[in-house]
Amino acid sequence: MGLLDDYNSSADENGDADQNEPDTRRKRADLDRNIVMADADLKKVLREIAELEGQARRFEKEEKRIEIERDDLDKKVKKLQDNQRLLEEEIRGLKKKQKTLR
């Protein structure tokens, strides 16, 4: 009986293997589909990262440009304030001269 039992159990295993083959193919196909979808998602994320990094670089350049413009404006304001101070002193001096002439 031992040989007959071995034969039957081996036949059952082969039948299960034949029956498991479509399941294995289906599972493999599901995994392949999931891999393709995950790869597409990864590519989308990588594109978004590249886009955001590019935008960050543009902002940095714009920030530097604005900083340079601000520095130029600060210089102009300082120059105009110096001119204002000089003109106010000149006006005070002229008013003193005017008072002495009266």
Secondary structure, DSSP 8 states (H G I E B T S, - for coil): -HHHHHHHHHHHHHHHHHHHHHHHHHHHHHHHHHHHHHHHHHHHHHHHHHHHHHHHHHHHHHHHHHHHHHHHHHHHHHHHHHHHHHHHHHHHHHHHHHHHH-
